[in-house]
Amino acid sequence: MIIQNGVVHPMDGPVIARGFVRLEGERITSIGPMESLPLSDEPFLDAAGGHILPGYVDAHCHLGLFGNALGFEADDGNESTDPCTPQLRALDGVNPLDRCFEEARAGGVTTVFTGPGSANPIAGQFLAMKTAGSVVDKMLLKAPAAMKFALGENPKSVYNERKETPITRMATAAIIRENLSKALEYRDKQSKAAEDADADMPDLDAKLDALQAVVGGTLSAHFHAHRADDIVTAVRIAREFGLKLVVVHGTEGHLIADYLAQERVPVITGPCLGDRSKPELANMTLENPMLLQKAGVKIAICTDHPEIPVQYLPLCAAMAVRAGMDEEDALLAITLNAAQICGVDRRVGSLTPGKDADIIVSTGHPLDWKNRISAVFIDGKRVR
């Protein structure tokens, strides 16, 4: 199959003004300018001068965990009965038949990073998945893909209503530290038991077991943080425990952009299309992604679905362009940068030969509001 005669955005190389993408089975096999396309009797799709680019990657959302047009019966994003729930797996809560998966595909979003909400200081395990399919296990890219932590007003407000800890930022950080410390102690006990036949292996602790990859630095720690001081708390905790930190939201990141660049902390920005609905959003600005990137911070842009419906991910990128960001940089924030931050860039995020054939074709520039997506491929199969 060849998709031809379009403006190709490889995302890992320069834009090709008039080019093609060849896919075979589930993989991309080659891309290039039309002049280098040999004569072939392969089936083709004429992009008709439109744009060809990799499927969009939403680096942070809750797709499938907060059901479309439903209330409590489909609200599976927050287990707000215990402030520490690292053993929870998004894999066991996502409903892939939720209508919003179809809307994601229609919007060109082919990969999502979805998981628990931010009610708990330690919320549970995110996963990375494709948006086409009916069985989550067959749609997976990676699970677990990150551990979700939360700082700031969300845990405070949830547990203040319950009159339980934490109701302060200090207590939220303390709960995180306490459980990371216990995870390290649990690991040491397991190691000693493995080396000493006379030592007893500690009883299974599902929470501490789930945190092993986090304290081992192999599973990313995604920290929900809006306010600048909360972002710095996330960096502080990450330093103490050697965590692989990603800041999610980072609403006041622009106020400490140089610090984040110095610490080499990536930020998943957004959601951007909303009001300042709580105090920690007081300094929200559409310029945040641009200012962070200008300072040298690797950024992605997310919808935080259902805060912003997942299909409007490219609109969020377009709003960043309106606020001063370069168009290709904004596209990177919803393709390759997002895939790299989420650790799935070997499979998705660019039109690189050998990667998954997740491809979208649009009638105009992908960040133009009047543009329409005319074709979507996931794993080489046309899904729209």
C-alpha positions in Angstrom: 0.0 0.0 0.0 1.3 3.5 -0.9 -0.1 6.8 0.3 1.2 9.3 -2.2 1.0 12.8 -3.5 0.9 14.7 -0.2 3.0 16.9 2.0 4.8 14.4 4.2 5.7 15.2 7.8 8.1 12.5 8.9 8.7 14.2 12.3 12.2 12.8 12.5 13.3 14.7 9.4 12.5 17.6 7.2 9.1 18.0 5.6 8.8 16.5 2.1 6.8 19.0 0.0 5.4 16.2 -2.3 6.0 12.7 -1.2 4.8 9.2 -0.4 4.7 6.7 2.5 4.8 3.0 1.7 3.4 0.5 4.2 3.4 -3.3 4.2 1.4 -5.3 6.7 1.7 -3.5 10.1 4.9 -1.5 9.3 6.1 1.5 7.4 8.6 0.3 4.8 9.7 3.6 3.1 9.1 7.2 2.6 10.4 9.8 0.2 9.7 12.4 -2.5 7.5 11.4 -5.4 10.4 11.5 -7.8 12.0 8.5 -5.9 8.8 6.4 -6.0 9.3 3.6 -8.5 6.6 2.5 -10.8 4.5 -0.2 -9.1 1.2 -1.9 -9.4 0.7 -1.7 -5.6 -2.7 -0.3 -4.4 -2.4 3.4 -3.5 -4.2 6.2 -1.8 -4.0 9.6 -3.4 -3.5 12.3 -0.7 -4.5 14.8 -3.4 -2.1 17.4 -2.2 -3.1 17.0 1.5 -0.8 16.2 4.4 0.5 12.8 5.5 1.8 12.4 9.0 2.1 9.9 11.9 -0.9 9.3 14.0 -1.2 11.6 17.0 -0.1 10.5 20.4 -2.0 11.9 23.5 0.6 11.7 26.2 -1.8 12.1 29.1 -5.6 11.3 29.3 -8.1 9.1 31.0 -9.7 7.7 27.9 -11.8 4.6 28.7 -11.8 5.3 32.4 -14.4 8.0 32.6 -17.3 6.7 30.4 -19.0 8.8 27.8 -22.3 10.3 28.8 -22.4 8.2 32.0 -22.0 9.0 35.7 -20.8 6.8 38.6 -21.4 3.6 36.8 -18.6 4.4 34.3 -16.4 6.5 36.6 -13.4 4.2 37.1 -10.6 6.7 37.2 -10.2 7.4 40.9 -10.1 5.0 43.8 -10.6 7.8 46.3 -10.8 5.5 49.3 -7.1 5.1 49.9 -4.4 7.8 49.2 -1.9 5.1 48.2 -3.0 2.8 45.4 0.1 1.9 43.2 -1.2 -1.6 42.7 -4.2 -0.4 40.5 -3.8 -1.1 36.8 -5.5 1.0 34.1 -5.5 -2.3 32.2 -8.3 -3.5 34.5 -10.4 -0.4 34.1 -10.3 0.8 30.5 -13.4 0.2 28.4 -12.2 0.1 24.8 -15.8 0.1 23.5 -16.4 3.6 24.9 -17.6 5.9 22.1 -14.7 8.3 22.7 -12.3 5.8 21.2 -14.1 6.1 17.9 -13.9 9.9 18.2 -10.2 9.7 19.0 -9.6 7.8 15.7 -11.8 10.4 13.8 -9.5 13.1 15.2 -6.3 11.3 14.2 -5.4 10.2 17.7 -4.0 6.7 17.2 -2.1 6.2 20.5 -3.1 7.3 24.0 -1.4 7.2 27.4 -4.3 6.6 29.7 -4.7 5.8 33.4 -5.9 6.8 36.9 -6.9 10.3 37.8 -5.3 12.6 40.4 -7.3 12.0 43.6 -4.5 10.0 45.2 -0.9 11.0 46.0 0.0 7.6 44.4 -2.8 6.7 42.0 -1.7 3.7 40.0 -0.4 2.4 36.7 -0.9 4.1 33.3 -0.7 2.2 30.0 0.0 3.1 26.4 -2.5 1.7 23.9 -3.8 2.1 20.3 -7.3 3.5 19.8 -8.6 0.7 17.5 -9.8 -2.6 18.8 -12.2 -4.2 21.2 -9.9 -6.0 23.6 -7.5 -3.9 25.6 -4.9 -6.6 25.9 -4.6 -6.7 22.1 -4.4 -2.9 21.8 -1.5 -2.4 24.2 1.8 -0.8 23.4 3.1 -0.9 27.0 1.6 -1.8 30.4 2.5 -0.6 32.9 3.9 2.4 31.1 4.2 4.8 34.1 3.2 5.2 37.8 0.8 8.2 38.4 1.5 10.5 41.4 -0.4 13.7 42.3 0.5 16.8 44.2 -1.4 20.0 44.9 -5.1 20.7 45.3 -6.6 17.5 44.0 -5.5 15.1 46.8 -6.0 17.9 49.3 -9.6 18.5 48.3 -10.6 14.8 48.0 -9.3 13.8 51.4 -10.3 17.1 53.1 -13.9 16.1 52.3 -13.4 12.8 53.9 -11.6 14.3 56.9 -8.6 12.1 56.3 -4.9 12.5 55.5 -3.7 14.2 53.3 -5.2 17.6 53.6 -2.0 19.5 53.2 0.8 19.6 50.6 3.2 18.4 53.3 1.1 15.3 54.0 0.8 14.5 50.3 4.5 14.6 49.9 5.0 12.6 53.1 2.7 9.8 51.9 4.7 9.5 48.7 8.0 9.5 50.5 6.9 7.0 53.1 5.7 4.5 50.5 8.8 4.9 48.3 10.9 4.3 51.4 8.9 1.2 52.2 9.4 0.0 48.7 13.2 0.3 49.0 13.1 -1.5 52.3 10.9 -4.2 50.8 13.4 -4.6 47.9 16.3 -4.9 50.4 14.5 -7.6 52.3 13.8 -9.5 49.1 17.5 -9.3 48.1 18.7 -10.4 51.4 16.3 -13.4 51.4 17.4 -14.4 48.0 21.1 -14.4 49.1 20.6 -16.0 52.5 18.8 -19.3 52.7 18.1 -18.7 56.4 16.3 -15.4 55.8 12.6 -15.3 55.3 11.2 -13.8 52.1 8.9 -11.0 53.0 5.1 -11.6 52.5 3.8 -10.2 49.2 2.8 -6.6 49.5 1.0 -5.6 46.3 1.5 -1.9 46.8 5.3 -2.2 47.5 5.7 -4.7 44.7 4.1 -2.3 42.2 6.5 0.4 43.2 9.6 -1.7 42.6 10.1 -0.6 39.0 9.6 3.0 40.0 12.3 3.0 42.7 14.4 1.0 40.3 14.2 3.7 37.8 12.8 1.6 35.0 9.2 2.8 35.2 8.5 6.5 34.8 7.0 8.5 37.6 4.4 10.9 36.1 3.6 13.6 38.7 0.4 15.6 38.3 1.5 19.2 39.3 0.2 22.6 38.4 1.7 25.1 40.7 5.4 25.9 40.5 6.1 24.9 44.1 4.4 21.5 43.5 6.5 21.0 40.4 9.6 21.7 42.4 8.4 19.2 45.1 8.1 16.6 42.4 11.7 17.3 41.3 12.9 17.1 44.9 11.2 13.7 45.5 12.5 12.4 42.2 16.1 13.4 43.2 15.8 11.8 46.6 14.7 8.4 45.2 16.3 8.4 41.8 12.9 8.5 40.0 12.5 8.8 36.2 10.4 12.0 36.4 7.8 13.4 34.0 5.8 16.4 35.1 2.2 16.3 33.9 0.3 19.6 33.3 3.0 21.9 34.6 0.7 24.9 34.4 3.2 27.2 36.1 6.1 25.6 34.4 6.8 28.7 32.4 7.6 30.5 35.7 10.5 28.1 36.4 11.3 27.1 32.8 15.1 27.5 33.2 15.0 25.4 36.3 13.2 22.6 34.6 15.6 22.8 31.6 18.5 22.6 34.0 17.0 19.5 35.7 16.2 18.0 32.3 12.6 17.3 33.3 10.1 16.7 30.5 6.7 18.3 30.8 3.4 17.1 29.4 1.5 20.4 29.1 -2.3 20.9 29.1 -5.2 20.9 29.1 -5.2 24.3 27.6 -8.8 24.9 26.5 -10.6 25.6 29.8 -11.1 28.3 32.4 -9.1 28.9 35.6 -11.5 26.6 37.5 -9.3 26.3 40.7 -6.7 28.5 42.4 -3.6 26.6 41.2 -4.6 27.4 37.6 -4.4 31.2 38.2 -1.3 31.5 36.0 -2.5 29.3 33.1 -1.4 30.6 29.7 -1.5 29.3 26.2 2.2 30.4 26.0 3.3 27.7 28.4 4.4 25.1 25.9 6.2 27.7 23.8 8.0 29.2 26.8 9.0 25.8 28.1 10.3 24.7 24.8 12.2 28.0 24.2 14.0 27.4 27.6 15.1 23.9 26.4 12.4 21.7 28.1 11.2 18.7 26.1 7.4 19.1 26.0 4.3 17.3 24.8 0.7 18.5 24.6 -2.2 16.5 26.0 -6.0 16.8 26.3 -6.4 15.2 29.7 -9.6 13.7 28.3 -12.3 14.1 29.3 -11.2 17.6 30.4 -10.9 18.3 26.7 -12.3 15.7 24.3 -9.5 13.6 23.0 -10.3 14.3 19.3 -9.3 18.0 19.9 -5.6 17.1 20.6 -4.6 18.9 17.3 -6.6 21.9 18.3 -4.6 22.1 21.5 -1.4 22.1 19.4 -2.9 24.7 17.1 -3.6 26.9 20.2 0.1 26.7 21.1 0.9 27.9 17.6 -1.4 30.8 18.1 0.5 31.6 21.2 3.8 31.7 19.4 5.0 28.1 18.9 6.4 26.9 15.6 4.0 24.7 13.7 6.4 21.7 13.3 7.3 22.0 17.0 3.6 21.9 17.9 3.2 18.8 15.8 6.2 17.2 17.5 4.5 17.8 20.8 1.6 15.5 19.7 3.7 13.0 17.8 7.4 12.1 18.3 8.0 14.2 21.5 4.9 12.7 23.1 6.0 9.2 22.1 9.5 9.7 23.4 8.4 11.1 26.8 6.0 8.1 27.2 8.7 5.6 26.1 6.9 4.2 23.0 8.9 6.0 20.3 10.4 2.8 19.0 6.9 2.0 17.7 5.1 5.2 17.1 5.4 9.0 16.7 7.2 9.3 13.4 7.0 8.0 9.8 10.2 6.0 10.3 10.6 2.8 8.3 10.1 -0.1 10.6 7.7 1.7 12.9 4.0 0.8 13.2 2.0 2.0 10.2 -0.1 4.5 12.2 -0.7 7.2 9.6 -3.2 10.0 9.1 -4.0 11.9 5.9 -5.6 15.3 6.1 -7.1 17.6 3.5 -5.1 20.6 4.6 -2.4 21.6 7.1 -3.1 19.4 10.2 -3.3 22.5 12.5 -5.7 24.4 10.3 -9.1 24.5 11.9 -10.8 24.0 8.5 -8.7 20.9 7.8 -10.4 17.5 7.8 -8.9 14.1 8.3 -9.6 12.0 5.3 -7.9 8.7 6.2 -6.6 7.0 9.4 -4.5 3.9 9.5 -3.6 2.0 12.6 -1.1 -0.9 12.4 -1.5 -0.7 8.6 -5.3 -1.1 8.6 -7.5 1.7 7.5 -9.9 2.5 10.4 -11.4 5.7 8.9 
